[in-house]
Amino acid sequence: MHADRYFVLGVMSGTSLDGVDIVYVKLFKTEGIWSYSLVKAETFSYTDEWVQELTDAIHFSEEDLSSLNERYTFLLADYIRKFIDKYAIQKLDAVCSHGHTILHQPDKGFTLQIGNLPVISEILNQTVVCDFRVQDVELKGQGAPLVPIGDKVLFSDYDYCLNLGGFSNISFDDNGKRIAYDISPVNTVLNFYAEKLGFPYDDRGNLAQKGTLNKELLKELNALEFYEQSYPKSLGKEFVNQFVFPLLESYDINAEDVLKTFTEHIAFQIADNVKENSNVLVTGGGAYNSFLIRNLQKNKPDVKWVVPEDSLVQFKEALLFALLGVLRLRNEVNVLASVTGALHDHSSGKIWLPK
């Protein structure tokens, strides 16, 4: 029996701005089957100043973005170095990093993930695999979502893999092809309104539960054009700023009412994309939102909504970017055209080698 083994770090920063997730994972392939062992995992929270700057960066000039990219690369390298030192990691084949998405406009042929400059490899003195989205956009794809190849490889026991982060996205097999797309905003909106009430997020949906459902707003949210589009499709902050926030602000209702209505909206849209009598692996920060999970169950009671152990809930995306990096090192397909709409499957990501 022959096995290929890799010890790598997976690094992920999502649009919900919770912080940088880092995992130390062992990936091994035995007789054609990939498996994993999640050894260590930790989230490094952003300071309030970094949260504000990353939030505002969508409006930055090209010069300011360049400066931010450089400073963020050093910040990311610092987090990674602290992780390596804290857990005394000796065996490390590569650091596989998503970076942080600032701009995502695939329809204009553009996407920007900061923190992926070549200097990160020099700072860490490690092989770094990063910047996974750009090549896909160049190949006329959406550049997102990217983790479905990992869902297919590591979590094929589930009918669907659902991630509830800044946005909700789903992945599943359809006649032998992996399909995946973004469904709706989640924490990009919920966190914003929780902060209006003095909280960083809506813990377990407790704030939303206190609100009153606004049926007219719910109807308008569900009527947004994006939900009628066929996949492949993806979402970014631009969609939220242009369509969602203006609609929510047009209603003279309190933040708790917005939270309740939008949570119901999220659940409706997700349930609408899942078939009856299926099983769904639910991960991401939104999996801790009990009110949202109960609404999913209410909308599709015959579906088994599976929230796994904490480590997988919190770090699944970082784990899967570790896998994407390993596949890139092997020059194997890590982005699926059936998911992103690119011209063909490909092996994406830049490899920076230490000097």
Buried (B, 14 or more C-beta within 10 A) or exposed (E): EEEEEBBBBBBBBBBBBBBBBBBBBBBBBEEEEBEBEBEBBBBBEBEEEBBEBBBEBBEBEEEEBEEBBBBBBEBBBBBBBEBBEEBEBEEBBBBBBBBBBBBBEBEEEEBBBBBBBBEBBBBBEBBBBBBBBBBBBBBBBBBBBBBBBBBBBBBEEBBBBBBBBBBBBBBBBEEEEBBBBBBBBBBBBBBBBBBBEEBEBBEBBBBBBEBEEBEEBBEBBBEBEBBEEEBBBBBBBEBBEEBBBEBBEEBEBBBBBBBBBBBBBBBBBBBEBBEEEBEBBBBBBBBBBBBBBBBBBEBBEEBEBBBBEEEBBBBBBBBBBBBBBBBBBEEEBBBBBBBBBBEEBBBBBBBBEEE
